[in-house]
Amino acid sequence: MSTEIQVPGVSTQMLLISEKPVKSLGKVFNCSLMDTASILATNQELEAWLATVDKSGLPGKVEA
């Protein structure tokens, strides 16, 4: 289900949050009222990032 906004001369289709979740400031907003899916996605991203850092071959500590 999509909603459509009518602007003179422009037709823009807006997707509902249930169709396509929105990621803003690292948090995923979807139709669920629970944060479990967002927490799982964040953990997976963190694990992937840490694996990439481990494989990078940088010597010593990585400081920001």
Secondary structure, DSSP 4 states (H G I P E B T S, - for coil): -EEEEEETTEEEEEE-TTTS-EEETTEEE-S-S-SHHHHHHHHHHHHHHHHHHHHTT--S----
